[in-house]
Amino acid sequence: MKIKLVIALILFLFSCYKADIDEVDMLDMGAWSPNAGTHNFSLKEQIKYLEPLVRSGNLECMRVGWLGNSSELADWLHSRGIEVLGLFENEFLRDPNVVEIFHDQVRRYPYIQYWEIGNEVDWFIKMSAQEYMGIFDKIYQASRDWDITLLSQAPFGNIDGAKFFEAMVNNGLDKYTDIIVALHYYGYASEAIHKFSSQVHRLPLSVDVWVTETGIKDQSKHIGYVNKIYPNLRDVLRADKIFWYVFSECSEHSLVSNLCSDCGGNVTLSPLYRALVKLVADIKNNTGSKIFGTRARKGGGE
């Protein structure tokens, strides 16, 4: 009996352990989930690098914010067969006409089936879980005949966010059986994943979980993050889809950084991007070249 207890303790401690993310150059395509977030800035600035990613077959869905009344980017993604996850922005949540504003966006983008209602409201607009769930319910009740699927907003992806997620469940998130629950996860070196998991297990099994933001800033560790952390997100959070944050912005979170003219600086390609589009990249100190990401995807899916 003592031996069994010791073994159980070792397994538990191992499950909580999160080693540093390694710098590796071989992407495990079986770990990759073919989804990413992107900002709704100029399609002209993004298309040069978006097109190879689309053609690679390693992108299926993109999360797009700031849709407003028009989005050349979202329309282009749809035309290329990429599913769009629409992000309904925080600035509208407290508007008395929030349902009408949201319905206008749903009508503008009839091809968008999935809508995430808000984004890290605990962090950006200091909204309580109770207030958010009241707004979410109002939108949910109004949208039953709109042929769309709602995602709840994802709290910030650390321990504090896990506490907010618990408050969302306490305030009724678990009563919706036909939605998708969104989570963000940036706390790879902490126990946050287990805090999130304990609340996921309070949800009905019919509820899917999507991690709509995750990643690491250091581009040299992007591949190691996918190889090591993505399987944990599937196993511990039962995540069906995982979205890399982000396709492009000014920081090194990006698959392609500094595309936006407002960023300044040189465009930098992440090794993860190179692996996904199967580019030939020079090895450091110019000793030769290597094809990245040649391992086949396991099982042909996520």
N, C-alpha and C positions, 0 to 999 in steps of 0.2 A: 504493500500500500504506500509506504514512504517513497519507494522508487517511482511509482506512478505520479505521486504528487510533485516530486522533483522534476520529472520529465515535463509534466504539465506546466510547471513554473518556468522552466527553460523555454518552452514553446511560446508561452505568453510574453516573456521578456523579448524573445526574438521578434515576435510580431510587432512589438512596440518600437523596436530599434530602427532608426533611419540613418543609414550611413551617408556620408557626403556623396554628392553626385560626381561621378567620374567624368573625365574628358575622354570620350571614345569616338571613333570615327565610323563604326559600323552600326547602322540603324536596324533594329529588329522590327521588320515590317509587321510581324504578328502583334507587336505591342502598339503600333500606331493606330490611332482612331482618326479617320479622314475628315476632320472638321477643324475649322479655325474661326476666330473672330476677325472682323475688319472694320475700319472706320470709314464712314461715308464721305471721304474726300474724293478729289478728281479721279475719275476712271482713267483719264489720259495718263495721269501720273503712275497709276498702278498696273495698267494692262500689260505692260512689257513683262512683268514678273508674275502677274496672275495667270496669264495665258499658259506658260509652261507648266505651272502647278495644276491647272485644270486638265491639260493634255496628258499629264503623267498618270491620271486616274487615281491619284492619292488625295483627292479632295471631293467630298460629297455634299457638304453643307457648310455655309458660312453665316455667322451671326453678324447682323448689320444693324447699327444704331443710327440715330438721327435721320430717320427716313423722311419725316415731314410730309410734304405733298408730292415730292418727286425724288427719285433716286435712279440716276443713270447706272450706277454701280449695281444696285439690286436687280434692275431690269436686265442688265448684261449677264449677270450670274444666272438668272433664270433662263435666259436664252441659250446659255451654254450647258444647261442641264444640271446646274448646281442648285440644290435646295437652299432656300433662304430662311433663316431663323430671324424674325423681326424682333427688335428690341424697342418696347414702348417706354419712352424716356421718363425719368423722374420728374421733370419739370411740369408734367401734366397731371401727376397723381393727385395733387391737392386742389386741382381746378374743380369748381362745382359742376362743370360740364364734362368731366373726365370720360364718362361713357360715350358721349357723342363724339368727343375728340378721337377716342380709340376706334369707334365704329367708322369714322371717316378714313382712318388709315387702313382699316381692314378692307374697305371698299376700294381704296386706291390701289391696293396690292392683292388682287384676288388670288394670285398664285402662292401667297404666303400662308401656309397652313399652321405654322407654329409661331406663337407670339409670347415673348417673355415680358412679364409685366413689372417694370422697374428694374433697378440695378444697384445693388449694395446700398439700399436706402438707409441702413444703419450708419454707414460711413459718410455718404455724400450729402444727405439732407436731414440727418438726425431724426428720422422717423421711427417711432416705436413699432414693435411687432403688432401690437393691438391695433394701432391706427392703420398700418399697412394691410392687415388681414381684413379690416372693414372695407377698404377700397377694393382689394382683390375680390372680395365676395360680390360687391356691387357689379364689377365688370363680369365676373363669372356668371351671375344670374342673368345679365342682359345678353350674354353672348351664346346662350345655349343653342340658338338656331342659326348660328353664323358659319357653321361648317369649318371651325378652326379648333385648334388645341392650345390651351393656355399653359404656360410655364410660370410657376411662382418665381418671384425675384430671388436671386442668390445673395445671401449675406457675404460680408468680407470673408476671405478664405483662411482665417486663422482661429485661434481659440475664442476670441471675442465674437467672431462670426458664428462659431458653433453654439455659443450661448444664445445669440439672437435667433438662430435656427430653432433651438429648443423652445424659445418663446413663441415662435411662429406656430410650432406644433401645438403648444399649449393653448394657443388662441384659435385653433380650429383647422390648421392645415391638413390634419389627418382625416378630415371628413370628406375631402374631395377625392373621389375614386377614379376620375377620368381626366386628371391633369397630369402634367409632368413636373416634377420637382427639380429646380435648378440649384446647383451648388457651385461655389468657387473654392479652389483649393490652392493655397500658396504656402501652407505650413508644413512642408515636407520633412522638416527636421524637428517637428513637435508631435504631441499626442493629439493634435486637432483632428486628424483623420478618424480617430477612435471616438472622439466626442461627436463628430458628425454622424458616424456610423450608428451610435446608440440611438439617435433620433430617427435615422432612416428606418431602423427596425420597428419604429412605432407607426410607420405608414402602412397602408394597405398594400398587399403584394401586387395589386393591379396598377399601382403608381410607379411609373418609370422614373429613373433618376438620370439627369444629364449634368455633367460637369461642364458648365458653359464658359469657364475661364480656368486655365491653369498654365503653369510654365515657370521659367526661371530666367533671370535677366542675362546672365553670362552666356553669350552665344556659344562659347566653346563647350558648354555643358548641356546644351539643348538635347542632343541625341541621348546622352546618359540619362537625362530626366525622363524622356519618353520610355527608354528601355527599362528603367527601374521603377518609376512612379506610376505610369499608366496602368500596369497590371495591378498595382495596389488599389487604384481607384475603382477598377472593375470588381476586384475581389472583396474589398472592404466596404465600399459604398454602393455596390451593385450598379455602377454607372453603365448605362447603355451606350451613351455617346460622350465623348470627351473633346472639348474644343481648345486648341492651342490659342493662348493669348500672347501675341496677336499677329496677324499677317504683316501689318506694317504700322509703325509709329516711330517716334524719334529715339526711343530707348532700345536697348539690346534684348528686350523681351521679343522683339520682332523677328519673324522669319526673314524679312527684308527691311532693314532699318533705314530711316532718312529718305524715304520716297517722297514724302510730302515736302513741298517747296518751303513750308514754314520751318522745317527742322534745321536746314542748313547741314553742312557736313557731307561727307561722301556716302553714297549708297553702300551698305555692307550686307553681304549674304550670309545667313547663318548656315553652318554645316548641315543642320537639319533640313533647311530649304534645299541645299544642294543634293542631299540624299533623296529627298522626295521627288525632285525633278530629274534625278540621275545625271547631274552634270559631272564633268571631269574637273577635279580641283587639284591645284598644286599642293604638294606636301610642304610643310614648313622647311625653311632653309634651302628650298629649291633643289631637292635631291631627286625629284621625280614627280609622278602623278599617280593618283589612285581613283578608281571608280567607287563612289560612296553608295551605300544602300542597295547592294545587289542581292540581298537575301529576299526570297519570295515571301509574300504574305501567307501566313498560316490559315488554312481553311477558307481562303478566298474572301474573308469578311473581317469584321471588327473582332 
